[in-house]
Amino acid sequence: MLKTSNGYQSTIKQNQDNLALDYLPALKALAFRLKERLPANVEFSDLISIGTEELIKLARKYDKNINDSFWGYARPRVYGAMLDYLRSLDYVGRHTRSLIRKIDKEITKYYNDYQEEPDNTYLSKILGEEEEKIKEARNASEIYGVLPLDEQLSGQQEDRTYNKIEKEELIEIIQEILEKASKQEQLLIQLYYYEELNFKEISEILELSESRVSQIHRSIVRKIRQHLEQRGING
């Protein structure tokens, strides 16, 4: 009886592991889509490793009587595990947050003059910062850019500002500001944060340059951030 029980449990575990293996191609596609929106210093193999570990855990907990589709059940959880990994890479201190905002302003000014984004060498000279610091700050900003918008903004606010604004209220503020945005801006936010497209794909849909899409996205985020900062000062 014990051997039969052990054999049965072994078969179940094998079936669960096979289920995870069946969805590895889908996992890799999900990781690839995420990687397209991240800086080069984030390794694709790390995303795959994190996702695979989560996928195996989920396969062993999956109950087909509760969820008809395994991937429908697993996908948001696997994606969430990858985002958790990105959050663990966060090395943004107060100085870097301030530098990101300065970089943001200089990029906007430069784009308005030349219709393209400046390189790190230019930003280094203008801001009086080492080029490596500029690169690190821009990388951190790109990582923040794939997180949910409310979380992205709260992570870049000074503590005193965000402490006064609960998450639900923050989401309401974001929605209020987006309602006043242009149709183009609203579509960009939809495509980037909900459809998870990268700037190149969005540029093709909106028939704009990739730099222009990046600039519009930055402008929207800046509007929301400024509103929050003003609220923090006056709240």
Residue frames as qw, qx, qy, qz and C-alpha x, y, z in Angstrom:
[[0.000, 0.884, 0.467, 0.000, 0.00, 0.00, 0.00],
 [0.322, -0.783, 0.097, 0.524, 2.81, 2.42, 0.86],
 [0.399, -0.141, 0.591, 0.687, 4.56, 1.74, -2.44],
 [0.203, 0.612, 0.677, 0.356, 1.30, 2.33, -4.32],
 [0.144, -0.926, -0.277, 0.213, 0.75, 5.57, -2.42],
 [0.376, -0.606, 0.317, 0.626, 4.30, 6.74, -3.13],
 [0.370, 0.143, 0.693, 0.602, 3.91, 5.79, -6.79],
 [0.100, 0.796, 0.580, 0.140, 0.64, 7.73, -7.00],
 [0.225, -0.895, -0.051, 0.382, 2.19, 10.82, -5.43],
 [0.427, -0.349, 0.509, 0.660, 5.18, 10.53, -7.76],
 [0.310, 0.441, 0.701, 0.466, 2.85, 10.36, -10.78],
 [0.026, -0.920, -0.385, 0.072, 0.96, 13.45, -9.62],
 [0.330, -0.758, 0.194, 0.528, 4.20, 15.37, -9.16],
 [0.426, -0.058, 0.643, 0.634, 5.42, 14.28, -12.60],
 [0.208, 0.680, 0.637, 0.298, 2.15, 15.41, -14.18],
 [0.157, -0.936, -0.181, 0.257, 2.43, 18.78, -12.42],
 [0.387, -0.553, 0.404, 0.617, 6.01, 19.24, -13.60],
 [0.382, 0.251, 0.710, 0.536, 4.98, 18.29, -17.13],
 [0.090, 0.873, 0.479, 0.024, 2.23, 20.92, -16.96],
 [0.243, -0.850, 0.120, 0.452, 4.85, 23.55, -16.09],
 [0.435, -0.233, 0.625, 0.605, 7.09, 22.34, -18.93],
 [0.354, 0.573, 0.682, 0.285, 4.21, 22.60, -21.40],
 [0.045, 0.960, 0.275, 0.028, 3.94, 26.32, -20.66],
 [0.573, -0.453, 0.171, 0.661, 7.64, 27.16, -20.74],
 [0.362, 0.326, 0.450, 0.748, 7.33, 28.58, -24.30],
 [0.143, -0.845, -0.400, -0.325, 4.54, 30.90, -23.10],
 [0.561, -0.747, -0.079, 0.347, 6.66, 31.91, -20.12],
 [0.566, -0.142, 0.295, 0.757, 9.65, 32.69, -22.36],
 [0.175, 0.593, 0.461, 0.637, 7.43, 34.79, -24.62],
 [0.352, -0.886, -0.294, -0.062, 6.16, 36.71, -21.57],
 [0.619, -0.571, 0.088, 0.532, 9.71, 37.28, -20.32],
 [0.485, 0.180, 0.399, 0.757, 10.83, 38.40, -23.76],
 [0.001, -0.791, -0.411, -0.453, 8.03, 40.97, -23.95],
 [0.483, -0.855, -0.116, 0.149, 9.02, 42.32, -20.56],
 [0.672, -0.298, 0.227, 0.639, 12.72, 42.35, -21.42],
 [0.388, 0.535, 0.396, 0.638, 12.00, 44.47, -24.50],
 [0.168, -0.890, -0.206, -0.372, 10.89, 47.26, -22.16],
 [0.688, -0.694, 0.037, 0.209, 13.86, 47.02, -19.79],
 [0.089, 0.878, -0.458, -0.106, 17.46, 48.31, -19.87],
 [0.715, 0.418, -0.560, 0.004, 20.30, 46.08, -21.03],
 [0.030, 0.452, -0.764, 0.460, 21.58, 45.46, -17.49],
 [0.727, -0.074, 0.466, -0.499, 18.54, 43.31, -16.67],
 [0.022, -0.278, 0.917, 0.286, 19.30, 39.78, -17.84],
 [0.702, 0.032, -0.372, -0.607, 16.71, 37.84, -19.84],
 [0.580, 0.046, -0.807, 0.105, 17.97, 34.60, -18.25],
 [0.014, 0.006, -0.667, 0.745, 17.19, 35.98, -14.77],
 [0.562, 0.061, 0.042, -0.824, 13.60, 36.70, -15.79],
 [0.727, 0.093, -0.607, -0.307, 13.29, 33.16, -17.17],
 [0.378, 0.079, -0.825, 0.414, 14.74, 31.66, -13.97],
 [0.227, 0.037, 0.492, -0.840, 12.37, 33.62, -11.71],
 [0.653, 0.120, -0.165, -0.729, 9.40, 32.83, -13.94],
 [0.641, 0.114, -0.747, -0.133, 10.19, 29.11, -14.19],
 [0.164, 0.026, -0.804, 0.570, 10.50, 28.75, -10.42],
 [0.407, 0.126, 0.329, -0.843, 7.12, 30.43, -9.97],
 [0.662, 0.168, -0.444, -0.580, 5.55, 28.38, -12.77],
 [0.480, 0.055, -0.869, 0.107, 6.56, 25.09, -11.11],
 [0.059, 0.082, 0.678, -0.728, 5.14, 26.26, -7.76],
 [0.524, 0.189, 0.046, -0.829, 1.88, 27.20, -9.45],
 [0.610, 0.143, -0.686, -0.370, 1.64, 23.90, -11.33],
 [0.338, -0.033, -0.885, 0.317, 1.85, 22.04, -8.03],
 [0.156, 0.244, 0.559, -0.777, -0.96, 24.17, -6.54],
 [0.354, 0.094, -0.396, -0.842, -3.18, 24.27, -9.63],
 [0.377, 0.263, 0.833, -0.308, -6.72, 22.88, -9.34],
 [0.025, -0.083, -0.646, -0.758, -8.40, 22.52, -12.73],
 [0.145, -0.600, -0.786, -0.021, -11.79, 22.31, -11.00],
 [0.166, -0.763, -0.283, 0.558, -11.35, 25.92, -9.86],
 [0.105, 0.714, -0.300, -0.624, -9.50, 27.40, -12.86],
 [0.860, 0.445, 0.228, -0.103, -10.27, 26.13, -16.36],
 [0.643, 0.692, -0.186, 0.272, -7.08, 27.54, -17.91],
 [0.780, -0.374, -0.115, 0.490, -3.73, 26.91, -16.26],
 [0.457, 0.205, 0.087, 0.862, -2.01, 29.75, -18.14],
 [0.202, -0.720, -0.270, -0.607, -4.90, 32.09, -17.36],
 [0.713, -0.681, -0.165, 0.029, -4.32, 31.25, -13.70],
 [0.789, -0.266, 0.031, 0.554, -0.50, 31.30, -13.88],
 [0.478, 0.565, 0.158, 0.654, 0.27, 34.21, -16.19],
 [0.160, -0.881, 0.004, -0.446, -0.51, 37.15, -13.84],
 [0.764, -0.630, 0.126, 0.058, 1.28, 35.39, -11.00],
 [0.815, 0.068, 0.172, 0.549, 4.37, 34.62, -13.09],
 [0.287, 0.709, 0.105, 0.636, 4.42, 38.21, -14.36],
 [0.449, -0.855, 0.011, -0.259, 4.04, 39.42, -10.78],
 [0.858, -0.383, 0.119, 0.321, 7.02, 37.32, -9.70],
 [0.632, 0.356, 0.150, 0.672, 9.12, 38.94, -12.44],
 [0.044, -0.831, -0.062, -0.550, 8.03, 42.40, -11.28],
 [0.712, -0.701, 0.030, 0.014, 8.93, 41.45, -7.70],
 [0.822, -0.045, 0.123, 0.554, 12.40, 40.58, -8.99],
 [0.343, 0.616, 0.123, 0.699, 12.68, 43.99, -10.65],
 [0.396, -0.859, -0.048, -0.321, 11.62, 45.67, -7.42],
 [0.842, -0.463, 0.049, 0.272, 14.42, 43.81, -5.65],
 [0.667, 0.269, 0.113, 0.685, 16.89, 45.53, -8.01],
 [0.044, -0.936, -0.192, -0.293, 15.80, 48.94, -6.76],
 [0.645, -0.213, -0.202, 0.705, 18.84, 50.93, -5.73],
 [0.109, 0.681, 0.222, 0.689, 17.24, 54.36, -6.05],
 [0.390, -0.417, -0.469, 0.674, 18.23, 56.56, -3.14],
 [0.053, 0.862, 0.317, -0.392, 17.16, 60.15, -2.60],
 [0.134, -0.602, 0.402, 0.677, 20.03, 61.52, -4.71],
 [0.196, 0.050, 0.841, 0.501, 19.17, 59.22, -7.63],
 [0.158, 0.702, 0.691, -0.071, 15.48, 60.14, -7.46],
 [0.006, -0.848, -0.037, 0.529, 16.47, 63.79, -7.64],
 [0.188, -0.403, 0.638, 0.629, 18.84, 63.07, -10.52],
 [0.273, 0.363, 0.852, 0.260, 16.11, 61.22, -12.43],
 [0.140, 0.853, 0.443, -0.237, 13.89, 64.29, -12.20],
 [0.089, -0.756, 0.275, 0.587, 16.72, 66.56, -13.41],
 [0.266, -0.111, 0.812, 0.507, 17.47, 64.20, -16.29],
 [0.265, 0.597, 0.757, 0.019, 13.78, 64.13, -17.17],
 [0.097, 0.893, 0.174, -0.404, 13.64, 67.94, -17.40],
 [0.139, -0.611, 0.521, 0.579, 16.81, 68.16, -19.50],
 [0.318, 0.129, 0.869, 0.356, 15.61, 65.45, -21.89],
 [0.250, 0.762, 0.587, -0.114, 12.33, 67.29, -22.39],
 [0.010, 0.864, -0.107, -0.492, 14.11, 70.59, -23.08],
 [0.226, -0.391, 0.720, 0.528, 16.53, 68.93, -25.49],
 [0.346, 0.355, 0.845, 0.201, 13.74, 67.09, -27.30],
 [0.218, 0.853, 0.382, -0.283, 11.74, 70.29, -27.75],
 [0.007, -0.802, 0.334, 0.495, 14.78, 71.86, -29.42],
 [0.046, 0.479, -0.787, -0.385, 16.11, 68.95, -31.50],
 [0.839, 0.112, -0.126, -0.517, 13.27, 66.39, -31.71],
 [0.813, 0.119, -0.558, 0.118, 15.45, 63.64, -30.27],
 [0.716, -0.697, -0.040, 0.018, 16.75, 62.58, -26.88],
 [0.104, 0.840, -0.516, 0.133, 20.26, 63.57, -25.71],
 [0.811, 0.094, -0.549, 0.181, 22.93, 60.98, -24.95],
 [0.721, -0.598, -0.261, 0.231, 24.47, 60.39, -21.53],
 [0.580, 0.031, -0.025, 0.814, 27.59, 62.42, -22.37],
 [0.029, -0.551, -0.207, -0.808, 25.51, 65.53, -22.99],
 [0.601, -0.691, -0.293, -0.274, 23.48, 65.04, -19.80],
 [0.777, -0.303, -0.232, 0.501, 26.68, 64.46, -17.83],
 [0.377, 0.198, 0.009, 0.905, 28.09, 67.82, -18.93],
 [0.241, -0.590, -0.269, -0.722, 24.85, 69.74, -18.41],
 [0.707, -0.626, -0.222, -0.242, 24.14, 68.30, -14.96],
 [0.007, 0.727, -0.589, 0.352, 27.74, 68.07, -13.73],
 [0.839, -0.278, 0.402, -0.239, 27.39, 64.37, -12.91],
 [0.249, -0.367, 0.848, 0.290, 29.58, 61.40, -13.81],
 [0.526, 0.193, -0.540, -0.628, 28.38, 59.68, -16.96],
 [0.315, -0.046, -0.945, 0.074, 28.10, 56.37, -15.11],
 [0.119, 0.284, 0.640, -0.704, 25.73, 58.00, -12.58],
 [0.464, 0.307, -0.153, -0.817, 23.61, 59.29, -15.46],
 [0.474, 0.128, -0.803, -0.337, 23.49, 55.81, -16.97],
 [0.157, -0.143, -0.905, 0.369, 22.51, 54.22, -13.64],
 [0.264, 0.320, 0.396, -0.819, 19.76, 56.77, -13.08],
 [0.526, 0.277, -0.373, -0.712, 18.33, 56.26, -16.56],
 [0.387, 0.037, -0.917, -0.087, 18.42, 52.49, -16.10],
 [0.007, 0.232, 0.777, -0.585, 16.59, 52.82, -12.78],
 [0.393, 0.328, 0.082, -0.855, 14.02, 55.04, -14.45],
 [0.510, 0.187, -0.663, -0.515, 13.45, 52.45, -17.19],
 [0.252, -0.100, -0.943, 0.194, 12.95, 49.70, -14.60],
 [0.191, 0.310, 0.526, -0.768, 10.43, 51.87, -12.77],
 [0.379, 0.261, -0.299, -0.836, 8.69, 52.41, -16.10],
 [0.456, -0.038, -0.820, -0.343, 7.41, 48.82, -16.35],
 [0.075, -0.230, -0.820, 0.519, 5.88, 48.79, -12.86],
 [0.016, -0.751, -0.652, -0.104, 2.22, 49.74, -12.38],
 [0.197, 0.658, 0.067, 0.723, 1.89, 53.49, -12.77],
 [0.509, -0.801, -0.054, -0.310, 0.71, 54.12, -9.21],
 [0.864, -0.406, 0.045, 0.295, 3.62, 52.13, -7.79],
 [0.641, 0.354, 0.085, 0.676, 6.09, 53.77, -10.16],
 [0.018, -0.778, -0.041, -0.627, 5.06, 57.22, -9.02],
 [0.674, -0.726, -0.004, -0.141, 5.00, 56.42, -5.32],
 [0.886, -0.150, 0.022, 0.437, 8.51, 54.99, -5.58],
 [0.498, 0.364, 0.056, 0.785, 9.83, 58.25, -6.94],
 [0.244, -0.840, -0.146, -0.462, 8.10, 60.54, -4.47],
 [0.089, 0.412, -0.625, 0.657, 9.70, 61.85, -1.33],
 [0.270, -0.251, -0.901, 0.230, 8.37, 59.90, 1.66],
 [0.081, 0.313, 0.450, -0.832, 6.60, 62.90, 3.15],
 [0.422, 0.173, -0.319, -0.831, 4.48, 63.24, -0.01],
 [0.522, -0.041, -0.785, -0.331, 3.40, 59.65, -0.42],
 [0.163, -0.153, -0.834, 0.505, 2.69, 59.16, 3.28],
 [0.285, 0.282, 0.306, -0.864, -0.18, 61.63, 2.90],
 [0.617, 0.292, -0.313, -0.661, -1.71, 59.83, -0.08],
 [0.699, -0.059, 0.692, -0.169, -3.20, 56.35, 0.20],
 [0.266, -0.074, 0.812, 0.513, -2.88, 54.02, -2.80],
 [0.249, 0.616, 0.746, 0.051, -6.60, 54.21, -3.61],
 [0.060, 0.901, 0.151, -0.403, -6.47, 57.99, -3.59],
 [0.228, -0.517, 0.558, 0.607, -3.33, 57.96, -5.74],
 [0.301, 0.225, 0.844, 0.384, -5.09, 55.81, -8.35],
 [0.170, 0.815, 0.538, -0.134, -8.07, 58.20, -8.34],
 [0.086, -0.818, 0.158, 0.546, -5.71, 61.16, -8.89],
 [0.273, -0.236, 0.739, 0.569, -4.01, 59.39, -11.79],
 [0.264, 0.491, 0.804, 0.206, -7.37, 58.58, -13.38],
 [0.067, 0.883, 0.314, -0.342, -8.54, 62.16, -12.93],
 [0.124, -0.682, 0.391, 0.605, -5.44, 63.54, -14.65],
 [0.278, -0.026, 0.837, 0.470, -5.62, 61.00, -17.48],
 [0.279, 0.679, 0.676, -0.066, -9.26, 61.92, -18.13],
 [0.097, 0.916, 0.026, -0.388, -8.03, 65.42, -18.95],
 [0.367, -0.404, 0.630, 0.552, -5.24, 64.09, -21.18],
 [0.476, 0.431, -0.397, -0.656, -5.51, 63.95, -24.96],
 [0.953, 0.132, 0.063, -0.265, -6.80, 60.82, -26.71],
 [0.667, 0.544, -0.474, 0.185, -3.26, 60.16, -27.90],
 [0.051, -0.521, 0.679, -0.514, -1.87, 60.32, -24.35],
 [0.756, -0.160, 0.396, -0.496, -4.64, 58.08, -23.02],
 [0.931, 0.310, -0.146, -0.126, -3.98, 55.53, -25.77],
 [0.419, 0.592, -0.613, 0.315, -0.26, 55.57, -25.07],
 [0.353, -0.403, 0.657, -0.530, -0.84, 54.81, -21.38],
 [0.892, 0.060, 0.208, -0.397, -3.28, 52.03, -22.32],
 [0.835, 0.456, -0.309, 0.014, -0.85, 50.43, -24.77],
 [0.291, 0.584, -0.639, 0.407, 2.20, 50.72, -22.51],
 [0.260, -0.331, 0.698, -0.579, 0.83, 49.77, -19.09],
 [0.751, 0.073, 0.437, -0.490, -2.10, 47.51, -19.96],
 [0.884, 0.445, -0.072, -0.126, -1.24, 46.02, -23.36],
 [0.700, -0.526, 0.378, 0.300, 2.46, 45.92, -22.34],
 [0.718, 0.621, 0.107, 0.294, 3.75, 47.11, -25.72],
 [0.580, -0.337, 0.038, 0.741, 7.18, 48.69, -26.01],
 [0.072, 0.719, 0.010, -0.691, 7.83, 52.19, -27.34],
 [0.050, -0.240, 0.718, 0.652, 8.79, 50.93, -30.80],
 [0.050, 0.394, 0.899, 0.186, 5.48, 49.08, -31.21],
 [0.030, 0.761, 0.477, -0.438, 3.52, 52.06, -29.87],
 [0.046, -0.547, 0.287, 0.785, 5.36, 54.38, -32.27],
 [0.031, 0.046, 0.829, 0.557, 4.13, 52.26, -35.20],
 [0.008, -0.604, -0.795, 0.058, 0.54, 52.33, -33.95],
 [0.049, -0.833, -0.278, 0.475, 0.52, 56.08, -33.29],
 [0.618, 0.623, 0.202, 0.435, 2.64, 56.80, -36.38],
 [0.172, -0.961, 0.202, -0.076, 5.16, 58.77, -34.34],
 [0.482, 0.536, -0.630, 0.288, 8.89, 58.43, -33.82],
 [0.736, -0.291, -0.563, 0.238, 10.04, 56.27, -30.92],
 [0.323, 0.033, -0.332, 0.885, 11.66, 59.34, -29.34],
 [0.318, -0.315, -0.125, -0.885, 8.37, 61.22, -29.56],
 [0.742, -0.382, -0.499, -0.233, 6.50, 58.36, -27.85],
 [0.632, -0.167, -0.494, 0.574, 9.12, 58.35, -25.09],
 [0.101, 0.159, -0.149, 0.971, 8.79, 62.12, -24.71],
 [0.522, -0.392, -0.289, -0.701, 4.97, 62.00, -24.49],
 [0.767, -0.336, -0.541, 0.076, 5.14, 59.21, -21.91],
 [0.484, -0.062, -0.393, 0.779, 7.65, 61.19, -19.85],
 [0.131, -0.292, -0.038, -0.947, 5.45, 64.27, -20.08],
 [0.660, -0.441, -0.421, -0.438, 2.40, 62.40, -18.75],
 [0.741, -0.294, -0.490, 0.353, 4.32, 60.91, -15.84],
 [0.314, 0.095, -0.238, 0.914, 5.80, 64.32, -15.05],
 [0.352, -0.431, -0.198, -0.807, 2.34, 65.93, -14.95],
 [0.770, -0.450, -0.422, -0.160, 1.12, 63.34, -12.48],
 [0.679, -0.139, -0.396, 0.602, 4.29, 63.58, -10.38],
 [0.113, 0.266, -0.103, 0.952, 4.09, 67.38, -10.23],
 [0.545, -0.495, -0.285, -0.614, 0.47, 67.16, -9.14],
 [0.814, -0.373, -0.426, 0.131, 1.43, 64.76, -6.35],
 [0.525, 0.020, -0.297, 0.797, 4.35, 66.89, -5.23],
 [0.136, -0.395, -0.038, -0.908, 2.14, 69.96, -5.13],
 [0.709, -0.479, -0.358, -0.374, -0.45, 68.03, -3.16],
 [0.770, -0.214, -0.436, 0.413, 2.25, 66.86, -0.74],
 [0.293, 0.166, -0.212, 0.917, 3.39, 70.41, -0.15],
 [0.319, -0.308, -0.045, -0.895, -0.11, 71.82, 0.29],
 [0.674, -0.325, -0.612, -0.257, -1.74, 68.74, 1.91]]
